[in-house]
Amino acid sequence: MAGIKEIRTKIKSVQNTSKITKAMEMVAASKMRKAQERMRAARPYADKVRNITAHLAEAAPDYEHPFLTVRTDSKAVGVIVVTTDKGLCGALNTNVMRIVLNKLKEYDASGVKVQTTAIGNKGLGFLTRLNTNVVSEVVQLGDAPNLERLIGAVKVQLDAYAEGRIDAVYLAYNRFINTMKQEPVFQQLLPLADDRFSQTADEKKAYSWEYIYEPDMQTVIDELLLRYVEALVFQAVAENMASEQSARMVAMKAASDNAKKVIGELKLVYNKTRQAAITKEISEIVGGAAAV
């Protein structure tokens, strides 16, 4: 009977785990919809800033902002790693960390110095374990990205690039494709690539008016480029949060399904063990009666 009791305890334990994973799945599904709405709501702002900046940059060909200056010889780079604060979201963090690790190995082999910024607890722990030069960090962002909290950590990298201490800034995060697919991305943030400011014919026509600058064109372009880079980082964090909730929902659903399978297998073993115990008792009774 000890074996039967042990199996019954295991079944109860798996059932309790199944209740937790099911509840987490439902919570993640609710948060996922809100995260997707925030992610999509942030895109128009970045597009608007991009179009205005592209037109102003074209109107002022004599002025070239440091964010647009391409430096051929890279001796030092900055890497911003966006991860989650919590786990239980499948291989989401592992995928982006694997890409970052491969890039860090390439930089180390090439003699390129790296300074990193961690957005999220998982990324901070990962970079700390690798003994990288973590110059800034921001954790515990909650369920909604807050630009005011992000600016401080990101500004450390932007200032280092503007002052020439690093030659490029890269951004690593998970791009949201759909509920079932999230793509790890390692892309160049600075210098801003020319294709980021490419405009369609309709966009060029829509933003082709003349501007009145206050206080001057250079100051306006500087502010717009800074806001655009901040918008890119904010969009990356928003996409990563949407990916987190989607991955967590899928992972918890898989855990709930696996729990059901385990419970079914344990119940089968329980019934077999119970039947064997009953058969043994009947055999002992019959044997005792025959001996009498």
C-alpha positions in Angstrom: 0.0 0.0 0.0 3.0 2.3 0.4 3.5 2.3 -3.4 -0.1 3.2 -3.9 0.1 6.1 -1.4 3.2 7.4 -3.1 1.6 7.4 -6.5 -1.5 9.1 -5.2 0.7 11.8 -3.7 2.5 12.3 -7.1 -0.8 12.6 -8.9 -2.0 15.3 -6.4 1.3 17.2 -6.8 1.1 17.2 -10.6 -2.5 18.3 -10.5 -1.6 21.3 -8.3 1.2 22.1 -10.7 -1.2 21.9 -13.6 -3.5 24.4 -11.9 -0.6 26.9 -11.5 0.5 26.6 -15.1 -3.1 26.9 -16.4 -3.5 30.1 -14.4 -0.2 31.5 -15.6 -1.2 30.7 -19.2 -4.4 32.7 -18.8 -2.6 35.6 -17.2 0.0 35.6 -20.0 -2.7 35.6 -22.7 -4.3 38.6 -21.1 -1.0 40.5 -20.8 0.0 39.5 -24.3 -2.9 41.3 -25.9 -2.1 44.5 -24.0 1.6 44.2 -24.9 0.8 43.8 -28.6 -1.4 46.9 -28.5 1.4 48.9 -26.8 3.9 47.6 -29.4 1.7 48.6 -32.3 0.8 51.9 -30.8 4.6 52.9 -30.6 5.2 52.4 -34.3 3.5 55.5 -35.7 5.6 57.8 -33.5 8.9 56.3 -34.7 7.7 56.5 -38.3 6.7 60.1 -38.0 10.0 61.1 -36.4 11.9 59.1 -39.1 10.1 60.8 -42.0 10.6 64.3 -40.6 14.3 63.6 -39.8 14.9 62.2 -43.3 13.5 65.3 -44.9 15.4 67.6 -42.7 18.7 65.7 -43.2 18.1 65.9 -47.0 17.4 69.7 -46.7 20.7 70.2 -44.8 23.3 68.2 -46.6 26.2 70.3 -45.1 25.5 69.2 -41.6 26.2 65.6 -40.5 25.2 64.5 -37.1 27.6 62.1 -35.2 24.8 59.5 -35.2 24.9 59.4 -39.0 28.7 59.3 -39.3 30.0 55.9 -40.4 33.3 54.9 -38.7 35.2 52.2 -40.7 37.7 51.2 -38.1 35.8 49.8 -35.0 38.0 49.5 -31.9 35.2 49.6 -29.4 31.5 49.0 -29.5 28.5 49.1 -27.2 25.9 46.4 -27.0 22.4 46.9 -25.5 20.9 43.6 -24.5 17.1 43.5 -24.0 15.8 40.5 -22.0 13.0 39.7 -19.6 12.9 40.2 -15.8 11.2 36.9 -15.2 11.7 33.4 -16.5 9.2 30.6 -17.5 9.0 31.9 -21.0 10.6 29.0 -22.9 13.8 29.6 -24.9 13.1 33.3 -25.4 16.1 34.6 -23.4 18.3 31.7 -24.4 18.0 32.5 -28.1 19.0 36.2 -27.8 21.8 35.4 -25.3 23.2 32.8 -27.7 23.5 35.5 -30.4 25.0 38.0 -28.0 27.6 35.4 -26.8 28.6 34.6 -30.4 29.1 38.3 -31.2 31.1 38.8 -28.0 33.4 36.0 -29.0 33.9 37.5 -32.4 34.7 40.9 -30.9 37.1 39.3 -28.5 38.9 37.4 -31.3 39.1 40.7 -33.3 40.5 42.7 -30.3 37.4 44.9 -30.2 36.5 46.3 -26.7 32.9 45.9 -25.7 30.8 47.8 -23.2 27.3 46.5 -22.5 23.9 47.8 -21.2 21.5 45.3 -19.7 17.7 45.9 -19.9 16.1 43.1 -17.9 17.2 40.9 -15.0 18.1 37.9 -17.1 20.4 39.8 -19.4 22.1 41.5 -16.4 22.8 38.1 -14.8 24.0 36.7 -18.2 26.4 39.7 -18.8 27.6 39.6 -15.2 28.5 35.9 -15.4 30.5 36.6 -18.6 32.5 39.4 -16.8 31.6 41.9 -19.4 31.9 45.7 -18.9 28.4 46.5 -17.9 28.2 50.3 -18.0 24.5 50.7 -17.3 21.4 48.7 -16.4 17.7 48.9 -15.9 15.6 46.1 -14.4 12.1 45.5 -13.0 10.4 47.4 -15.9 7.0 45.7 -15.1 4.5 44.9 -17.7 4.7 48.2 -19.6 7.9 49.8 -20.9 8.6 53.2 -19.4 10.7 55.5 -21.6 11.8 57.7 -18.7 13.5 54.7 -17.1 15.1 53.5 -20.3 16.6 56.9 -21.3 19.2 56.9 -18.5 20.6 53.5 -19.3 20.6 54.1 -23.0 22.1 57.6 -22.8 25.3 56.2 -21.4 25.9 54.3 -24.7 24.7 57.3 -26.8 27.1 59.7 -25.1 30.0 57.3 -25.4 29.3 57.1 -29.2 28.9 60.8 -29.6 32.2 61.4 -27.7 34.0 58.9 -29.9 34.8 56.4 -27.1 32.9 53.7 -29.0 32.5 53.3 -32.8 29.1 51.6 -33.0 26.1 50.6 -30.8 24.2 47.4 -31.3 20.8 46.3 -30.0 19.9 42.7 -29.2 16.3 41.8 -28.5 13.4 39.5 -29.6 11.3 40.7 -32.5 7.7 39.8 -32.3 6.5 38.0 -35.4 3.3 36.3 -34.2 2.1 34.5 -31.1 4.0 31.3 -32.0 7.2 32.9 -33.4 9.6 35.4 -31.9 12.9 36.1 -33.7 16.1 37.0 -31.9 17.7 40.1 -33.5 21.2 41.6 -33.2 21.0 44.9 -35.2 23.1 48.1 -35.5 21.6 51.0 -33.7 24.4 53.5 -34.3 25.5 54.8 -36.7 22.0 55.0 -38.2 22.0 53.1 -41.5 20.8 54.9 -44.7 18.0 52.5 -45.3 16.4 53.6 -42.0 15.7 57.0 -43.6 14.5 55.7 -47.0 11.2 57.1 -48.0 8.5 56.1 -50.4 7.2 58.5 -53.0 4.1 59.2 -51.0 6.2 59.8 -47.9 8.4 62.3 -49.7 5.4 64.1 -51.0 3.7 64.2 -47.6 6.8 65.6 -45.8 8.1 67.9 -48.6 6.9 71.2 -47.0 9.3 73.9 -45.8 10.0 74.1 -42.1 10.6 77.1 -39.8 13.4 76.2 -37.4 13.4 77.3 -33.8 16.1 77.9 -32.6 18.0 76.6 -35.6 18.2 73.6 -38.0 21.2 71.9 -36.3 19.5 71.9 -32.9 16.3 70.6 -34.3 18.0 67.7 -36.2 20.0 66.9 -33.0 16.9 66.6 -30.9 15.0 64.6 -33.6 17.8 62.1 -34.1 18.0 61.6 -30.3 14.3 61.1 -30.0 14.4 58.7 -33.0 17.1 56.5 -31.4 15.2 56.5 -28.1 12.0 55.5 -30.0 13.9 52.6 -31.6 15.0 51.3 -28.2 11.6 51.8 -26.8 10.1 49.8 -29.7 12.6 47.0 -29.2 11.7 46.8 -25.5 7.9 46.8 -26.4 8.5 44.0 -29.0 10.5 42.0 -26.4 7.7 42.4 -23.9 5.1 41.2 -26.4 7.4 38.3 -27.3 7.8 37.5 -23.5 4.1 37.2 -22.9 3.5 35.1 -26.1 6.4 32.8 -25.3 5.2 32.4 -21.6 1.6 31.6 -22.8 2.9 28.9 -25.2 5.3 27.5 -22.6 2.6 27.3 -19.9 0.1 25.7 -22.3 2.8 23.1 -23.1 3.4 22.6 -19.4 -0.3 22.1 -18.7 -0.7 19.6 -21.6 2.4 17.7 -20.3 0.9 17.7 -16.8 -2.3 16.1 -18.2 -0.2 13.3 -19.9 1.8 12.7 -16.7 -1.4 12.5 -14.7 -2.9 10.0 -17.1 0.3 7.8 -17.0 0.4 8.0 -13.2 -3.3 7.0 -12.9 -2.6 4.0 -15.2 0.3 2.9 -12.9 -1.9 3.6 -9.9 -4.7 1.3 -11.2 -2.2 -1.4 -12.1 -0.6 -1.3 -8.7 -3.9 -1.2 -6.9 -5.2 -4.2 -9.0 -2.0 -6.1 -8.2 -2.5 -5.5 -4.5 -6.1 -6.7 -4.7 -5.1 -9.8 -6.6 -2.4 -10.6 -4.1 -4.9 -10.2 -1.2 -7.4 -12.5 -2.9 -4.7 -15.1 -3.6 -3.6 -15.0 0.1 -7.3 -15.5 1.2 -7.8 -18.4 -1.2 -4.5 -20.0 -0.2 -5.4 -19.7 3.5 -8.8 -21.2 2.9 -7.2 -24.1 1.0 -4.7 -24.7 3.8 -7.6 -25.0 6.4 
